[in-house]
Amino acid sequence: MGTNNMHDEEARKIMKEMAESIEIAMMGTNCQISPLHIVPMSTKKVDEMGAFWFLSNKQSKHNSHIRNEERAQLIYVNPKSEQFMTLYGDALIRTDMHILKDLYEKNDDIWFKGIDDPNLTAIQIKPTEGYYWDSTTNSMEALFQTGGMATKPGEQTDMGLEGEIKI
């Protein structure tokens, strides 16, 4: 696997692409205490500045944790496409109706009593660092090159990219 560390605009692009293709993140809060509190969350959007947005209940444990400590971890995993990403960043709880309307969809009625639900909040996570593994770019090429195995003893085939993400 090749290494490609990404910064700023390039990092925001790969984060957005991977998050949109995977959709569900495992969100870790209460980061100072082991074990982390981890819940699955549907990514509502990744904005142009690279912030990740989720809807959440203001009474939830993860909202409570974010009110006490603004660090969070996101983990995205898609084993079928061999894409993986972990991000660390600052989390904020937002209640601005403009933001909630932008993120809310009809299928969110499963969790909330509509856009006016008093428990509806948005969580904004601004990643500062992370790491990704992405085999989608070269996995087919590698398969054809190797027939599923290295062509010569000890030869490595490029199976994609991995690297640090810094914002």
N, C-alpha and C positions, 0 to 999 in steps of 0.2 A: 504494500500500500504506500503510495506517495504521500509526502507531507506538504500541505499548503496552509500555512497559518494566515488567518484573515483578520483585517482590521477595518474599522469604520464602515464605509459604504459597501465594500465587498463582503464584510461580515454581516451587515444588515440584509444584504441580498440573499446569502445562503441561509440565514436564519429564517427569513420569510418563506423562501421556497420550501424548505424542509418542514416547517410548521404547517404550511398550507397543504402539503401532500400527506402529512401524517394526521393532522387535526386534533387528536387527543393527546394531552400532556399529562404526565404525573407531576403534580405540583407539591413541592415540599416546603413546609413552613416550620416555624419553631426551630430554626437552624442551629441555634446555640445549644440545644439540648438533644441528646440522643435517646431514643430514635426520633428522627424527623417525623412530623405529621405529614402523611402523603395521601393525596386524593386525586382521582382522575378528573380532569377538567377539559371541557371542549373549548378550543381556541376560537374565539369569535373573530379576531382580526389581529394582524400585525401591521401597525401603521408605518408611515413613511420614515419615521424617526427610529424605527426598530423596536417600539414598545409593543408588548404582547397584552391582549385584552381578553378578559374572561368575565362572565356573569357569576355572581355568588350571592348567597344569603347572608345578610348582615349578622345573623345569629350563629353562623357556622364557626367551627373551631379554627379553620384557616383564617377567617376574617379576624377572629380574636387574636390569633398569633401575629398577624400582620400589624394590628394596632399596637402590639407590644414590641415587635421587632420587624423592621421593614426589609429584611433579607428573605429571599425566596429562591428556590431551585426549581427549574423545569427540566423534565426528562421526556424526550420524544423517542419512540422506538417503532420502527417498521421492519421486522425481520424479513418479510417477503421481498422488499426492495433493498434490503441491507442498508438502511439509513438510520443513523442514531445521532442524537444531539443532547447534550446537557448544558444548561445555561444557569448562571447565577446572576442575581440582580436585586434591585430595589423594588419593593412592592408598595403600592399605594391603593387605598380604597377610595373609590369615586362614587358620588351620588348625584352628580349633575344630570338632570333629566335629558339634556341634549346628548350626552354620551350614552345614557341608557337606551334612548330611542334608536340611536345609531347601531347599537349592538343587539338589541332585542329582536327575536324572530318568533313567529307563531309557535314553533315547536318548543320554545322555552316555557310555554304554558304548563308543561309537564312539571316544572319545578316551581313556578311562580304563578301568582294570581293576576297575571297581566302586567303591563308596563307600569301600572300605578301601585303595584304591590309595595307596601312600606318596607319590606325586608329585602327588596332588590338593590343590589350594589354591583358596581363593576370593580374588578381588580386590574390594575395596570402594573405590569412588570417591565422595568427598564433593565435589560441585561447589561452587565458590565464585562462579563467574561464567560467563557465556556469552552466546549470541545465538541467536535463533530467527527463522524465517520460516514463516508458516503461511497458506496460501491456501485451506485447506479451508473456512473459515468463510464466505467471501464469493464463492468462485469461481463457483458456480452462479448466484447472484444477479447477479454481474457479467456472466456470459454472457447471461442473459436481458435485462439492461438494454442491452447494447451490441450484441448479435448478433455478438459476437466482436471488435468494434472500438469505439472511442470514438464517441459519438453526435454530437458537435460538434468541429470542429477545435480541438485543444489541450486538450480536456476529458480529465481523468484519471478512471478508474473505480477504486473501492476494490477491490483484488484480494486483500485479506486483511490480516494483521497481521504486524508484525515488531517486535523490540525486544530490549533488554538483559535478561539474567537475572542477578539478584544475590541471593545467599543470605547 
